Amino acid sequence: MTIQNNPPRQLITSVTSGLCNRLWVLACALRLADQCGRQVRLLWLQRTGRVGLPYEGDEASTLEDFFLPDIEGLASVESCTTTPDLPENAVGLDFSDVHALTLARQAGNPQEITPELVAKATGPRVLDVRDPQVAATADVWINLSTMPVGGPGDGMERFATYPDQLGQNHKDAFLASLSTYVRRLQLRPTEQQIVTRLVASMRNAPGGARLVGIHVRATDLKQRSAVNRNMHLANIIHQLICTPGQGARVFLASDSETWLTDFMQTWVRPQARAAITTYDNPIKYENSVAGSRAAVVDLYTLAACDRIYGTAGSSFSSYAWLVSDAEFWIHS
């Protein structure tokens, strides 16, 4: 008797832009692959530095620079230095023209932004895994998408952008399901040990019964509201730390060392500073693999908090929420 080893059908997922944009799409791909009996083949394009720019010099990265291998449902990871071509006869979601526009703008080259391109760039990514053509095809493709991807039953219209509702946000069924897939990714031991030590130091400190993580994306995201961000955050922190009966410890993270230094020195009241913890590592601001790896410590320390305050439109803030069971509030 001859035993045939048929390779598992694939869901090919190519990712670009910043790290958490990639992780959002990978989690969505793992979820969709489960729904249609496939395994994910991840194409990791080399545009993974700060705000989607290439890393300094010729440095390249891969998923295993940040996470342990052997992720359930992930068949392979391939690092790519150029935009991959669609496999012959592949079906799925193709956003390669959106990616080409991004590259052109980052290189300073003019390229027309048409209404059709805007609609495609900002529309929800929905792949109908029940479609007969999708079900019958060997290669299904999610190409160059940096936003959440779902199936037809996921109500994806509200996921055309990352959470931007000021105030408290709640996981619906889609996000709750997605949270189970982001937890398949496990930090490398070195970074996990740092996160564990940071969390333990806060939990064991006076007033450390409740941890609140605050993330401020300060480099490239404009505020989505007219609120004075620094004043608002200072008031939130003072209420959390100094109000009788609150007594929280605050973990403060940002992608801008300049903003963080100014905020701590100018806006935080002296009586609150001792209850604030930061991951004091200048490497995390570098546009390098080591910088992104250090920034992941911020990401998973935020996720270990009991409540997270994030920046509207930030995939970093919202991905920390996906990893966690914390309450999630948008501060500005």
Beta strands, then each sheet from edge to edge (+ up, - down):
strand 1: 10-15
strand 2: 39-45
strand 3: 74-80
strand 4: 91-94
strand 5: 125-126
strand 6: 139-143
strand 7: 149-150
strand 8: 167-169
strand 9: 211-216
strand 10: 249-254
strand 11: 276-277
strand 12: 307-310
strand 13: 327-330
sheet 1: 3+ 2+ 1+ 6+ 4+
sheet 2: 5+ 7+
sheet 3: 8+ 13- 12- 9- 10- 11-
end
